[in-house]
Amino acid sequence: VQLQASGGGLVQAGGSLRLSCAASIHIWRFDKMGWYRQSPGKQRELVGELVADIVSGRKTNYTNSVKGRFTISNAEHTMYLQMNSLKPEDTAVYYCLGNVSGNSYWGQGTQVTVSS
């Protein structure tokens, strides 16, 4: 299984970016997928996740600091992270993670820099 993250860049505060995480298998084969970020000197933190749900099929969860601003969606082989109303504190390297059959797979990071 391979994951490849892309879409990072430099944006002004209040702007938007959309990150993509391209997977080598169909998204529905993952038990869970997530977006994480890591700023210099800080631990990697969960931004949001896409998890299997017995009722709806898939549901999303977000950390409080991005609720209402970030949205996870997916296509057949890609998970997206739409980031709106970006703030300087969102600056970080963003990673995608996929869990399948008890194994975890990380994509390479993509840098997001938000200028004030």
Secondary structure, DSSP 4 states (H G I P E B T S, - for coil): --EEEE--EEEETT--EEEEEEESS-GGG-SEEEEEEE-TTS--EEEEEEEEETTTEEEEEE-GGGTTTEEEEE-SSEEEEEE-S--GGG-EEEEEEEEETTEEEEPPPEEEEEE-
